[in-house]
Protein backbone atom coordinates (compact mmCIF):
# COMPACT_ATOMS: atom_id res chain seq x y z
CA UNK A 1 0.00 0.00 0.00
CA UNK A 2 1.36 3.42 -0.97
CA UNK A 3 1.01 5.87 1.92
CA UNK A 4 3.24 8.60 0.54
CA UNK A 5 2.09 12.16 1.14
CA UNK A 6 0.91 14.21 -1.86
CA UNK A 7 3.69 16.07 -3.60
CA UNK A 8 3.92 19.84 -3.68
CA UNK A 9 3.07 19.81 -7.40
CA UNK A 10 -0.03 17.72 -6.69
CA UNK A 11 -1.16 20.17 -4.00
CA UNK A 12 -0.59 23.12 -6.34
CA UNK A 13 -2.57 21.46 -9.12
CA UNK A 14 -5.48 20.71 -6.81
CA UNK A 15 -5.43 24.33 -5.57
CA UNK A 16 -5.46 25.67 -9.12
CA UNK A 17 -8.33 23.41 -10.17
CA UNK A 18 -10.40 24.32 -7.12
CA UNK A 19 -9.80 28.03 -7.75
CA UNK A 20 -10.90 27.73 -11.36
CA UNK A 21 -14.01 25.73 -10.45
CA UNK A 22 -14.94 28.27 -7.79
CA UNK A 23 -14.46 31.21 -10.15
CA UNK A 24 -16.49 29.61 -12.92
CA UNK A 25 -19.39 28.64 -10.70
CA UNK A 26 -19.71 31.47 -8.18
CA UNK A 27 -18.35 34.66 -9.66
CA UNK A 28 -20.83 35.26 -12.54
CA UNK A 29 -23.83 34.90 -10.25
CA UNK A 30 -22.25 37.13 -7.60
CA UNK A 31 -21.57 39.81 -10.18
CA UNK A 32 -25.13 39.59 -11.46
CA UNK A 33 -26.51 40.16 -7.97
CA UNK A 34 -24.19 43.13 -7.39
CA UNK A 35 -25.07 44.75 -10.71
CA UNK A 36 -28.76 43.76 -10.67
CA UNK A 37 -28.58 42.07 -14.09
CA UNK A 38 -29.32 38.61 -15.39
CA UNK A 39 -26.54 36.08 -14.66
CA UNK A 40 -26.78 34.86 -18.27
CA UNK A 41 -25.38 38.24 -19.31
CA UNK A 42 -21.93 37.08 -18.22
CA UNK A 43 -22.01 34.00 -20.41
CA UNK A 44 -22.63 35.81 -23.70
CA UNK A 45 -19.94 35.68 -26.36
CA UNK A 46 -19.34 39.43 -26.09
CA UNK A 47 -17.64 38.94 -22.72
CA UNK A 48 -13.98 37.95 -23.01
CA UNK A 49 -11.98 35.74 -20.74
CA UNK A 50 -8.66 37.34 -21.64
CA UNK A 51 -8.39 39.16 -18.31
CA UNK A 52 -9.35 35.95 -16.51
CA UNK A 53 -6.41 34.21 -18.15
CA UNK A 54 -4.14 37.09 -17.18
CA UNK A 55 -5.39 36.75 -13.60
CA UNK A 56 -4.71 33.02 -13.69
CA UNK A 57 -1.16 33.77 -14.86
CA UNK A 58 -0.69 36.14 -11.92
CA UNK A 59 -2.04 33.47 -9.57
CA UNK A 60 0.43 30.93 -10.95
CA UNK A 61 3.33 33.40 -10.68
CA UNK A 62 2.68 34.91 -7.25
CA UNK A 63 0.66 32.30 -5.34
CA UNK A 64 2.17 29.08 -6.63
CA UNK A 65 5.66 30.24 -7.72
CA UNK A 66 5.10 28.82 -11.23
CA UNK A 67 6.75 31.56 -13.30
CA UNK A 68 7.36 29.40 -16.37
CA UNK A 69 3.69 28.47 -16.67
CA UNK A 70 2.64 32.08 -16.06
CA UNK A 71 5.02 33.26 -18.79
CA UNK A 72 3.49 30.74 -21.22
CA UNK A 73 -0.03 32.07 -20.62
CA UNK A 74 1.04 35.73 -20.78
CA UNK A 75 3.01 35.16 -23.98
CA UNK A 76 0.10 33.32 -25.63
CA UNK A 77 -2.36 36.10 -24.73
CA UNK A 78 0.07 38.77 -25.97
CA UNK A 79 0.65 36.91 -29.24
CA UNK A 80 -3.07 36.67 -29.99
CA UNK A 81 -3.60 40.34 -29.14
CA UNK A 82 -0.60 41.28 -31.31
CA UNK A 83 -2.28 39.46 -34.20
CA UNK A 84 -5.19 41.90 -33.85
CA UNK A 85 -7.85 39.64 -32.31
CA UNK A 86 -10.21 41.30 -29.83
CA UNK A 87 -13.37 40.38 -27.97
CA UNK A 88 -16.13 42.98 -27.75
CA UNK A 89 -15.13 44.09 -24.25
CA UNK A 90 -11.63 45.13 -25.36
CA UNK A 91 -12.41 46.18 -28.93
CA UNK A 92 -11.67 49.88 -29.46
CA UNK A 93 -14.40 52.27 -30.58
CA UNK A 94 -12.79 52.51 -34.04
CA UNK A 95 -11.99 48.83 -34.73
CA UNK A 96 -9.92 49.38 -37.91
CA UNK A 97 -7.21 46.73 -38.07
CA UNK A 98 -8.74 44.51 -35.40
CA UNK A 99 -10.59 41.22 -35.79
CA UNK A 100 -13.64 40.83 -33.54
CA UNK A 101 -14.07 37.31 -32.14
CA UNK A 102 -16.21 35.73 -29.44
CA UNK A 103 -14.64 34.52 -26.22
CA UNK A 104 -14.79 30.88 -27.32
CA UNK A 105 -12.75 31.63 -30.42
CA UNK A 106 -10.37 33.85 -28.41
CA UNK A 107 -9.81 30.98 -26.00
CA UNK A 108 -9.14 28.62 -28.90
CA UNK A 109 -6.61 31.02 -30.41
CA UNK A 110 -4.80 31.37 -27.09
CA UNK A 111 -4.85 27.60 -26.60
CA UNK A 112 -3.25 27.10 -30.02
CA UNK A 113 -0.42 29.47 -29.06
CA UNK A 114 0.07 27.51 -25.82
CA UNK A 115 0.32 24.25 -27.79
CA UNK A 116 3.03 25.62 -30.08
CA UNK A 117 5.31 26.96 -27.38
C-alpha positions in Angstrom: 0.0 0.0 0.0 1.4 3.4 -1.0 1.0 5.9 1.9 3.2 8.6 0.5 2.1 12.2 1.1 0.9 14.2 -1.9 3.7 16.1 -3.6 3.9 19.8 -3.7 3.1 19.8 -7.4 0.0 17.7 -6.7 -1.2 20.2 -4.0 -0.6 23.1 -6.3 -2.6 21.5 -9.1 -5.5 20.7 -6.8 -5.4 24.3 -5.6 -5.5 25.7 -9.1 -8.3 23.4 -10.2 -10.4 24.3 -7.1 -9.8 28.0 -7.7 -10.9 27.7 -11.4 -14.0 25.7 -10.5 -14.9 28.3 -7.8 -14.5 31.2 -10.2 -16.5 29.6 -12.9 -19.4 28.6 -10.7 -19.7 31.5 -8.2 -18.4 34.7 -9.7 -20.8 35.3 -12.5 -23.8 34.9 -10.3 -22.3 37.1 -7.6 -21.6 39.8 -10.2 -25.1 39.6 -11.5 -26.5 40.2 -8.0 -24.2 43.1 -7.4 -25.1 44.7 -10.7 -28.8 43.8 -10.7 -28.6 42.1 -14.1 -29.3 38.6 -15.4 -26.5 36.1 -14.7 -26.8 34.9 -18.3 -25.4 38.2 -19.3 -21.9 37.1 -18.2 -22.0 34.0 -20.4 -22.6 35.8 -23.7 -19.9 35.7 -26.4 -19.3 39.4 -26.1 -17.6 38.9 -22.7 -14.0 38.0 -23.0 -12.0 35.7 -20.7 -8.7 37.3 -21.6 -8.4 39.2 -18.3 -9.3 35.9 -16.5 -6.4 34.2 -18.2 -4.1 37.1 -17.2 -5.4 36.7 -13.6 -4.7 33.0 -13.7 -1.2 33.8 -14.9 -0.7 36.1 -11.9 -2.0 33.5 -9.6 0.4 30.9 -11.0 3.3 33.4 -10.7 2.7 34.9 -7.3 0.7 32.3 -5.3 2.2 29.1 -6.6 5.7 30.2 -7.7 5.1 28.8 -11.2 6.8 31.6 -13.3 7.4 29.4 -16.4 3.7 28.5 -16.7 2.6 32.1 -16.1 5.0 33.3 -18.8 3.5 30.7 -21.2 0.0 32.1 -20.6 1.0 35.7 -20.8 3.0 35.2 -24.0 0.1 33.3 -25.6 -2.4 36.1 -24.7 0.1 38.8 -26.0 0.7 36.9 -29.2 -3.1 36.7 -30.0 -3.6 40.3 -29.1 -0.6 41.3 -31.3 -2.3 39.5 -34.2 -5.2 41.9 -33.8 -7.9 39.6 -32.3 -10.2 41.3 -29.8 -13.4 40.4 -28.0 -16.1 43.0 -27.8 -15.1 44.1 -24.2 -11.6 45.1 -25.4 -12.4 46.2 -28.9 -11.7 49.9 -29.5 -14.4 52.3 -30.6 -12.8 52.5 -34.0 -12.0 48.8 -34.7 -9.9 49.4 -37.9 -7.2 46.7 -38.1 -8.7 44.5 -35.4 -10.6 41.2 -35.8 -13.6 40.8 -33.5 -14.1 37.3 -32.1 -16.2 35.7 -29.4 -14.6 34.5 -26.2 -14.8 30.9 -27.3 -12.8 31.6 -30.4 -10.4 33.9 -28.4 -9.8 31.0 -26.0 -9.1 28.6 -28.9 -6.6 31.0 -30.4 -4.8 31.4 -27.1 -4.8 27.6 -26.6 -3.2 27.1 -30.0 -0.4 29.5 -29.1 0.1 27.5 -25.8 0.3 24.3 -27.8 3.0 25.6 -30.1 5.3 27.0 -27.4 
